[in-house]
């Protein structure tokens, strides 16, 4: 009977230990590095999308821009807004 009580007490201790253990050393640092890399990657994708949109709109003539309701001054703004949506 005493052995069974000790085993049961050990199971209770093991169950609570897993819940209160701190994160492994460096886990937060790794998370921050991965988050920063992801943000950098997303910024590069956004920049490239804006660059492509800007290039394509810049190739249009003034008449073609007017047909779609834009002026040459609108190109940068449209490129930035469009890139953020993607």
N, C-alpha and C positions, 0 to 999 in steps of 0.2 A: 504494500500500500504506500509506503514511504517513497519508493522508487517512482511510482506512477505520479505522485504529487510533484516530485522534482522534475519529471519530464514535462508535465503540464505547465509548471512555472517557467521552464526553459522555453517552451513554445510561445508563451505570452511575451516574454522578454524579446524573443526574436521578431515577433510581429511588430512591436513598438520601435525597435531599433531602426528598422528600415525607413520609418516615417520621420525620424528626427535627425537622421544623418545629414550633415552638410554636403553640398556639392563637392565633387572632387577638385583638388587643387588645380587651378588653371581653367576650369570649365567656363567661368564667366569671361575670362580673357579670350578664349577661343570663340565664344559666342559673339563678343564684340568685334573681333577680327572678321568673322564670317559676315556679320551684319554690315560692317564697313565695306567689305569687298562687294557685297550684294548692292549696296547703295551706289558704289562706284560703277559697277556694271550697268545698273539701271540708268545712271546719269549718262554713260557713254552711249547707250542705246537711244536715249532721248535726244542727245546731241546729234547723233547720226541721222535720226529721223528728221529733225529740224533742218539739217544740212541738205538732205535730199529734197525735201519740200521746197526749201529756199532756192535750190538750184533749178528745179523744174519750173517754179513760178517765174524765176528770173529769165527763163528762156522764152516766155510768152511775150507777144508784142503788146503795146499799149492798148490797142483795140481789143485783143483777146482778154486782157486783164479787165477792161471795162465791161466786156460781155459777162464776166462772172462777178461783177460788182466790186472789183478791187482796183487799187492804184498801186504804183510801184512802192509807195510809202507803207503800204499794208503788208508787204511780203514778209518782213521779219516777224511782225506780230502774229500773222497767220501761221507761219512756220513753227513758232514757239508753242502756240495754243494747240495746234494739230499734233505736235510731238508729245505733249503731255497727255493727250487722250489715248495715245497708243500705249 
